[in-house]
Amino acid sequence: MIDLNIGDYIEAFIDWLTANFDPLFDLISAVATFLIDAFEAGLLFIPAWIIIIVVSGIAWWIAGRGVGIFSLVGLFLVDSMGLWAEGMATLALVISSTLVALIIGIPVGIWVSRSALADKIVRPILDFMQTMPAFVYLIPAVFFFSLGKVPGMVATVIFAMPPAVRLTSLGIRQVQKEVVEAAHSFGATPKQVLFKVQLPLALPTILAGINQTIMLALSMVVIAAMIGAGGLGQTVLKGLTQLKTGLGFEGGFAIVILAIILDRITQALGSANNKS
Amino acid sequence: MAQLRVEKLYKIFGPNPQRAMKLANEGKSKEEILDKTGCTLAINDASFGVEKGETFVVMGLSGSGKSTVLRCLNRLWDPTSGDIYLEDVNVAKADSETLRSLRRKKMSMVFQHFGLLPHRTVVDNVAFGLEIQNEPPAKRKEKAYETIKLVGLEGYGDMMTGELSGGMQQRVGLARALCTDPEILLMDEAFSALDPLIRTNMQDELIDLQEKVQKTIIFITHDLDEALKLGDRIAIMKDGAIVQIGTPEEILTDPADDYVASFVQNVDRSKVITASTLMFDHPQRVVSPREGVKVAIRRMRKMGISSLCVTDGKKQFKGFVHIDDAVKLEKKNEDHTLEPIVQSEVSTTSPDTPVVDLLPLVMSSNMPIAVIDDSHRLLGIVMRSSVIAEITGEESGIPVPAQEGETGAAGEDRKSGDQTVEGSTND
């Protein structure tokens, strides 16, 4: 058997990247820090009760009374467990990661839907991103961005982006061929076809992708805590490392509550769009 | 000159169209080309012209290439070879800018499954073509509402298209195509997805609409009855090639080959064949009052016929004379003009009356039917036997007994008697 030390090559490559692309990583780091801090500061600046009422109101309006009531009770519970600040830190991380994942993922999805070559290139990368155990990203992320929220966010973006790409592409491809032909037959430019026909008709599927991205981002939070991303993940991690069962469960509950609220709201958005 | 001319059009799908094209030029068959190159010859040397204001139907079974032809006309698909002239622009070679403006201004398309935008209201769908052209919203809505009215959807403008039935959705599709005021309407199996009753209804409305808007229509269908009903001319396609182009009547009476013949054999010919096909062009006649009874009798005896048309000097149809009456009149030996014995209360018809409508005329009189034009000039006569032979599917020219009790069989479900029979007195 040939003895191949792929690990050595990857290490060498990572070292090379760190050595040569430092300014780029600094830039990414600065942007990411700004984003997360801005969201976190904003969420913590607003009094908890206002957020609880506003979120419950939105949930009620979009997803119905049940979800509204659940949000009210759930968020109140998070606050009374004393995990409000951690919850908001997690939320800030999820929101900023999702935002970045969508800003990258949706255009890539559009590109993939229009070109067979792009599809061939991107598909294996997405497979890699989704199947590689999430922990593994953490290592280079730490190399590039050291410890803290930024590597947490970078790992989260990578982990959460594939559904945004895949479902955007799927949504566009699923648009009835005749409808696209019709748009072309009236002399629409490619841009007009995209914005007036393909994207509006793909929207329900794209929203399902956004929902998945948010859920994956949230599930990455506990793992990101291992490299110091903070938030509820850290609470869970503390429970684990210090064997404080109660604390661990409290953190876990808070994550579940956030997850359900985010999921129900975004899902309702998608299906409301489907109906029209 | 034809408004739209298609010349030597080829479309080849597959990995190596150029090589397949070469084989096609050498006259190789569709199967051979598929065998050698893995390419499908979807259109094989199609040429035709469409006149302004004409409804040109392209008919064929699925896989015959008819929809491909249509999609080449507005370049939704690029032809592999050949030219498509719209007036003096070669659509097949047009750059994308020219093509876009052609699609915006000159031709629009109606789709089999409508191709509507489900997230928009009817009016926004109809206005789509103008929206693409960046017309201001107020202007395009005004035009859209106008067009919606034209297709009979008044009052539905603000509904979502998903709330409408299939027939109504296709009206929206038609309105959308008309809204940009194109010269040419491309209709791709436009009524095939509708159920039969609605389909017939839509066909009638298209005919009415065409009278109002006078567009050039290219209509694709797999339904021969639809083709015969709508088409001024029909092109029949098989395996990517056009087998025959002609008027509905030409297709039925003179099929170009066995394929077309097998296609048309089950058609109810009596709806399509008209009086002009059956009539004798230059019937024996006498000119009254210049020619008298003696001339009439001699002419009938000479030809061995029992009745004769009577016209005046300007070929205006006056009626028929029967030999018995003529002989009686001659024996009286009084007056020699034909006037007293001309049977003027006989059946007349126009040349484009379908055979099925001639049948009641035949049943009510034992005289031939005179075919006259708008100014009452005699064009010819239709013998009773020809009508009956046509309807029963026999070769025409076979004498048929005068009493026809069972001859209505082939035209069974047709409403009879909608043709007014003037003076059906028998004697």
Interface residues (C-beta under 8 A of the other chain):
Chain A: Q176 E178 V179 E181 A182 A183 H184 S185 F186 G187 A188 T189 Q192 K196 V197 P200 L201 S276
Chain B: R71 N74 L76 L99 R100 S101 L102 R103 R104 K105 S108 M109 F111 Q112 H113 F114 G115 L116 L117 P118 H119 F128 G129 E131 I132 Q133 M160 R176 T180 L186
